[in-house]
């Protein structure tokens, strides 16, 4: 690994830790468990989706996912809607009026990142975005590989 690649890897590790700490603070502020916030984020970004799809995306045992969903629904963060075409299926949807609460807690980071982006050209930002997309893909592949070796 080249010196620069090592630096980038270390910076990504540092960023990951900082984001994990921020997410933990947000979870605490909203009186959620960390896993609940992660699942709420998945539902908000990719929903509506089924409980099975959520469990797969979050790498949770179905019973664990059910507990998370019960807590999120009881606290008014999500709703379970019957799928009209399949009476057995339920779609999970984030409650739009509650998602603003989460968004507000991340707003200082969003504003700081927007200010940082102002320092770069569109071409540079496109390169950064391409790198982050490929890094996320590599992280997903590594996760899948590790899970397959259990």
C-alpha positions in Angstrom: 0.0 0.0 0.0 1.4 3.4 -1.0 1.9 6.1 1.6 -1.0 8.1 0.3 -3.3 5.1 0.2 -2.4 4.4 3.8 -3.2 8.0 4.8 -6.6 7.8 3.0 -7.4 4.5 4.8 -6.5 6.0 8.2 -8.6 9.1 7.5 -11.5 7.0 6.5 -11.2 5.1 9.8 -11.1 8.3 11.7 -14.1 9.6 9.8 -16.0 6.4 10.5 -15.3 6.7 14.3 -16.4 10.3 14.3 -19.6 9.6 12.5 -20.3 6.6 14.8 -19.9 9.0 17.8 -22.2 11.5 16.2 -24.8 8.9 15.5 -24.5 7.7 19.1 -25.1 11.3 20.4 -28.1 11.6 18.0 -29.5 8.3 19.3 -29.2 9.4 22.9 -30.8 12.7 22.2 -33.8 11.0 20.5 -34.0 8.3 23.2 -33.3 5.6 20.6 -30.8 2.7 20.6 -28.1 3.0 18.1 -29.5 0.1 16.1 -32.9 1.8 16.1 -31.4 4.9 14.5 -29.6 2.8 11.9 -32.9 1.1 11.0 -34.8 4.3 11.0 -32.2 5.7 8.6 -32.5 2.7 6.3 -36.3 3.0 6.3 -36.2 6.8 5.6 -33.6 6.5 2.8 -34.9 3.3 1.1 -38.5 2.8 2.3 -41.1 1.8 2.1 -39.6 -1.7 2.6 -40.6 -4.9 4.2 -39.3 -6.1 7.6 -37.5 -8.9 5.9 -35.7 -6.4 3.5 -34.8 -4.2 6.5 -33.4 -7.2 8.5 -31.3 -8.2 5.5 -30.1 -4.6 4.9 -29.3 -4.0 8.5 -27.8 -7.5 9.0 -30.1 -8.3 11.8 -31.8 -11.5 13.0 -35.5 -11.3 12.1 -36.5 -11.4 15.8 -34.1 -8.5 16.6 -35.5 -6.5 13.6 -39.0 -7.1 15.0 -38.0 -5.7 18.4 -36.5 -2.6 16.7 -39.6 -2.1 14.6 -41.9 -2.5 17.6 -39.9 0.2 19.5 -39.8 2.6 16.5 -43.5 2.2 15.9 -44.4 2.6 19.6 -42.4 5.8 19.7 -44.1 7.1 16.5 -41.1 7.0 14.2 -42.5 4.6 11.7 -45.7 3.0 10.6 -46.5 -0.4 9.2 -48.8 -0.3 6.2 -50.5 -3.3 4.7 -49.6 -3.9 1.0 -52.9 -3.8 -0.9 -51.7 -6.4 -3.4 -50.5 -8.8 -0.7 -52.5 -8.9 2.5 -49.6 -10.7 4.3 -47.0 -8.1 3.4 -46.3 -5.0 5.4 -44.4 -2.0 4.3 -42.4 0.1 6.8 -42.6 3.8 6.2 -40.9 6.6 8.2 -43.3 9.2 9.7 -42.5 12.4 7.8 -43.2 14.8 10.7 -40.8 12.9 12.9 -37.9 12.7 10.4 -37.4 16.4 10.7 -36.3 15.8 14.3 -33.4 13.6 13.1 -32.5 15.9 10.3 -32.2 18.9 12.6 -29.6 17.1 14.8 -27.5 16.4 11.7 -27.9 19.9 10.3 -24.7 21.4 11.7 -22.7 18.6 10.0 -24.6 19.1 6.8 -23.9 22.8 6.8 -20.2 22.2 7.6 -19.9 19.7 4.7 -21.6 22.2 2.4 -19.1 24.8 3.4 -16.2 22.4 2.8 -17.6 21.5 -0.6 -17.5 25.2 -1.5 -13.6 25.0 -1.3 -13.5 22.4 -4.2 -14.3 22.5 -7.9 -17.2 20.5 -9.3 -14.6 18.2 -10.9 -12.8 17.6 -7.6 -16.2 16.9 -5.9 -17.1 14.4 -8.6 -13.8 12.6 -7.9 -14.4 12.6 -4.2 -18.0 11.3 -4.8 -16.7 8.6 -7.1 -14.1 7.6 -4.5 -16.6 7.5 -1.7 -19.0 5.4 -3.8 -16.3 2.9 -4.6 -15.1 2.8 -1.0 -18.7 2.1 0.2 -18.9 -0.7 -2.4 -15.6 -2.1 -1.1 -16.9 -2.0 2.5 -20.1 -3.8 1.5 -18.1 -6.5 -0.3 -15.8 -6.9 2.7 -18.9 -7.1 5.0 -20.5 -9.7 2.7 -17.2 -11.7 2.5 -16.7 -11.7 6.3 -20.4 -12.8 6.8 -20.0 -15.6 4.3 -17.0 -17.0 6.2 -18.9 -17.5 9.5 
